[in-house]
């Protein structure tokens, strides 16, 4: 098996996970001017081809600055926000229009020797953003600088339902017919919140948030963001604030990735190690009772162990019937990385602990131990006195967790009658 085949197989769970989900992607003007921009657009087109619903928001700050300089118009800022007078607004419209056309052109590419051959992607832009003026603050009139007032959720959703990529510029319109210069981050955040998007993905010059030693922070929980904002450059601080606002208002996950790193978007979404920083409400893995939607994830987790004979084979039908017996530990990105099942035995105050499995990429991180403690708590809640486990290869691990070796006649009769002598499993018990 080649590395390409293995990679394709490894991405399958993520493809299934992301299909039909709505992602809002924002790329700043600096990213649009970068040499890697065409690859970013190709990766966005690939997501669309895989069934991901994409809203793409672009920035335009450096492009606006370039046009102001060409027209010898002075830039005006107050509190790091651009003051958009009439002349400046003209430059904003020119820059946004030029970028929009450039993006639409790239997404329309379909040459035989290009990665987007046969894609036939439709791009829809429009007056989906209603804006209001920022007004006068600290005595400064911001003129045509505005902020998002309302997002046309139903209008955007209709286009996404029809398979189109929705392209939003940092410009909004008022009911009186005025146009306003908006922050791309504000447009993206409010759109993600309004659409109940699964992800807000923010491109930046950096690959994510790094500590003082330069180590990339793979996951940052919501309550930690306040500690990071003062420590990062202004552009990253703006990205972090957008991620914070989105997650605080119902968007499950935000990502910060690099627009200069080729393939960063795909690496972040389709590999376990990721390529940037993930922001979630709770940075720790969560433990919960499994649901019918988890059957596929559990099967993928336990299938290799079944093939090795470590676990007894379970069909999808059996797993669907017994899913209420399972508990799963879920990575913040949504992947099931550990599972276990609890089967109360009818003729005793005990239960069998079964199907304990951890994804190989997450071994030696204490995840199975955490899940075991949770299952033990559930057993106590059922007023059970003991747990039994039958294992062929994990005897030492269970002994370390307080299980003791026992003989077959110690098992409750209902379980002893089903003992598979061909597997010759060791039997352990733990009083709880």
N, C-alpha and C positions, 0 to 999 in steps of 0.2 A: 504493500500500500504506500503510495507516494504521500509526501507532506501536503500536497494540494488536496488530495482526497481526504486526508485526516482533518485538515482545516475546514473543508466544506462540511464534513460530518459534524465537527465540533460546533459549527455555527448554526446547525439546524434548530436546536432549542431556542436560540435567540431569534431566528427568523420567525418561528411560530409564535414566540412571545410578542414580537413587535408588530406582526401583521394586523392591520385594522386599527392600530393605535394612532393617536394624533400627536405629532411632535411639532413644536414651534422652534424654529432654528433662527438665530440672529447672528449675522456676520457684520462686523464694523467696517467702515470705509477703508481702514488700513488693510483689512483682509482682502477687500475687493481689488486693491492695487497690488497685492502680492503675487509673485510668479506662480504660487501654488493654487491660486483661485480657481483655475479651470478644473483642477483635480477635485477641489471641494464641490464644485457644481456637479461633476460626474458622479461623486459619491452620493450627493443628494438625489440625483436622478436614479441611482441604483436603489436607494431606499424606496422611492416611489414605485419602482418596478417590483419591489418585494412586498408591496401592499401597505406600506406605511403612508399615513395621511400627513402631508407636509405643508406647513405654513412657513414661508421663508421671509424673514424681515431683514432688510439691509440698512446699514448706516451710510453716512455720507460726509462726515466731518472733514477729512482732509480734502475731499473733492470740492466742498463748499469753500474751504480756505483758498484753494488754488484759484477758483473763480473770483473770489474777492480780491486776491492779489493781482490778477489779470486786469480787473476793472479799477485798480487803485482805490479800493473801498476798505476802510479800516474795520478790523474785527472788533466787536464790542462784547465784553463779557461782564457779568455781575454774578458773584457767588458761583463761579464755574459754569454758568448757564449763558448761552449766547443770546444777546439782544438782537432780535431780528426786525430791523426796520424795512422799509419798502425796497430799497436797493439790495439789501441782503437777502430778502425773501425771493427776489428775482434770481439770485445766484443759487439759492436753495432749490428752486424749481428746476433750474437747468441741470444741477448736479444730480438730483433725484431722477429726473427723466432720463439722463444719459446712462445712469447705472441700471435703471430698470430695463432699458433697451439692451444693454450689454448682457444682463442676466438672461433675459428672454432669448437672446441670440444663442447663448451657450446651451441653454436647455432645449433649443430647437435643433441642435446639431445632430445629424444622422448619417454622416458619411460611413461608407462600408468599413474603412480602416479606423474608425473611432469607437471608443467604448460605448457610445450611446447609439450605435447603429440599431435601427428597428425599435427604439424606445417609444417614439411618437408621444412625447410628453406635452400635455397642454398646460399652459401657464395662464393664470387669471389674475389680473390686477383690478383695482376699482376703489370706489369711495366707501370702503368697509369701516373706516375709522372716523368717528365723529369727535371733533376736538373742541376745546374751549380755550380762550386766551389765558395766559399766565397772569396777565394784568399788570398792576403796579405793585412792586414789592420793594420795601426799603426806599421808597421814593423814586424807584427806577421803573420806567415804562418799558416793558418787554415787547411791545408792539405785536408782531406776528409770531412770537414764540408761544407755544401752547402746550397743553397736556391732554391726554386721552380722556374723553368724557364718556364715550360709549363705543362698544365693538359690535358690529353687525354679525352676531353669532350665527343666526339662521342663514344669512347670505353666504358666509364663509363655509358653513357646514354643507350647504347645497353643492358648492363647487368641489369640496373634498369628497362628498358622496359620489360625485361624478368622475372621480379619479384625477382631478386636476391638482397641480401645485398652486397654492395661493401665494402671490408675491405682494408683500406690503412695503411701501416706502415710508420713511419717517415724516409723513405729511398727513394731516387730518383736516377735515372740513367741518365748518359750522353750518347750522340750519340757515344762516343768513348768506351763505355762499362764499364765505372767506376761507382761505387756506392758511394753515398754521404749520410752523416748523416744530417738529416733535423730536423727542429722544427716541432713538431706535430701541433702546432698552425698555423704555416705558411702553412703546407699542407692543413689543414682544411679550413683556410680562403681562400686560392687561389682556392681550389676546389669548395667551396660555390659560390665564385664570378664567376668562369668559368661556372658552371652549372646553374647559375641564380637561385640558391636554394631559397626556401621560408624562411628557417631558418638556422642559425648556432647555434647549441646547445653545450655549453661548460660546461663540468663537472668540478667541483673544490672541494677542501676540505671544503669550506664554502658554505652556502646556497645561497649566492649572495652578493651584496654590502650592507653593513650596515653603518649607520652614527655613530657619536661618542657615542650616547646613546644606540647603539646596535639595532636600529630599521632597519629592512630590507627595502631597497628601492625597491619597486615593479616595478617602471618604471623609467628609466633614458634616457633622450633624448641625441642625438648625441653631441650637443654642450656642454653638462654638463660633458662629460667623462673626459676632460682635468683637471677638478677640482678634480675628484675622484682618478685618477691614482697615484698622490703622497701620497695619504692617506691610501692606501691599501697595504697588503703584496705583495711581488714580483710576486708570482704565480697569484694572482688576478689581478695585474696590467697587466700581460701578457694576461690574459683572456679578460680584458677590451680593451686592444689594438687590440686584434684579432676581438672583437665585433665591435669596431670602424671602423677598416679597411674594414670589411665585409659590414657593413651598408653604409659606405661612397661610396662603389663601387657597390651598387645595391641590396644587400641582404636586404629585407624589415625589418627583425627582427632577433635579436640575443638574446639568453637566457643564463644566468649563473645559474647553479643549483648544488646541492650537490651530490657527489657520495656516501656519507655515509648515506644519508637519504633515507630510503626505500620508493619507490614509487614517488620520487621527479619528475622524468621525466613525469609520468602520471599526477601527480598533477599540474605540470606547464602547460601541454598541454590541459588537459580536465576539469579543474575547473576554475571558474571565479576568485577566489582569487589567483591562481597560487601557486608556491612553491619556486620561486627564483626571479631573477632580469631580467626584460625585457628591452632590449636596442633597441630603434627605432630612426629613423631620427628626427621625431617630437613627443615628448612625450605627447602632448595633443590630445584629441579626435578630429577627423576631421568631418566637416559637408560638405555634397555634395548632389547633386541631385541623386536620386535613379536610378538604372539601372535594367534591366530584371534579372540580376544575384542576385539582392537583394530580389526578391519576397519571397523566402523561409524564409529568416531571418525576414522579416517584418511580414509574417504570424505567425511565432512562437512568435513574440513579442506581436501581437495584439490578438491572439487566446484566451488567458485567460480573457482578458477584454471583448471580444465578448461573451464568455460563461457567464460572470457575467452580461451582458446586458449594460455594460458601453459604448461599441462601437457598432455601427451597423455592422452586419455580412457582410464580403466581401469574395466572393469566390476567388480562385486562378485565375480563368479566368478574373473576374472583375479587380482584382489587376494588372494582367499583362496588361490589356487594359489601366489602369489608372496610370501605374507606373511613367510616366513622371511628374505626379502631385506631387509625393512624394519627400521629403527630409529626409535624414537620418543622424544621428550622430553616428559615428563609433569609437569604442574603438581601441586603438593602436594595439590590438591583432587581429582586424578584425571583431569583433562581433558588430552587430547593436544593440545599447542600447537605441535609441530614434528615433522616426519617427513623421512626420507630413505631411499633404497634403494641397495643395493650389488649390482650384477650382474657377477660375474666373467665375463670373456670367454674361451671355451674354447681359442682358438687363440693365446693370448698370456699374458704375466704381468701383465695389466692388467685393470681392471674399469670398468664404467660407473657413475658416480654419477648417480642419477635421482630424480625426484619430490621434490625439496627444496622444502618448503613450511612456512611459519610462519603461524599465525593472525594476522590483521591487528591484533588488540588487543595483540599481543606483539612487534610490529616494533620494531627499533632497541634491543633489549635484549640483543643478543649471543647469543641462544639458538641460532640457526642456525649460528653460528660454533662454539659448543660442540658441537653435534651433528656438524658436519663433522669436527672434530678426533677425535671418537669413531669415526666411520666410517673415517677414515684409519688409526686404530689397528687397527681390525678388518681393514683391507686389508693392513696390514703383517703382522698375525698370520697371514694367508693367504699370506704371502711374495710379495705382488704388488709390482710396481715402479712402476705408474703408474695414475692415475685419469683417465678421460675424462668430459666432460660436454657435453651438447648443450642449448643454451638459446636462446630467442628474445628474452628481455627482461631477463635478469640477468647480462649479460656483464661489466659493471663490477664487480659483487659478486664474481664468481668470480676476476676478475683481481686484486682486492684480496686474495684468499685464496691467491694464488700460482699460479693457473692461467694458462697461456699459450695464445694463439690458435694453432691448427694447421689444416692443410688436410685435406680428406676422405681423401686417400691416406695420411694418418698413422694413421687408425683401423685397428684390426685388421680383417681381411677379413670376418669374421662380422658385425661391426657396420656396416661400410661398405656391405655389400650391402642393408642394411635402411634406409639413410638416406632420409628423406622430403624430396625436393626441394621439395615444395609448402610445407612448413613453413620451409624454408631456414634451419634452425638454425645458429647459430655453434658451432664446435667448439673446446673447450679441453682442455688436458692438463696434469696436474701430476704430476711425479715424486715419489715418496714413499719 
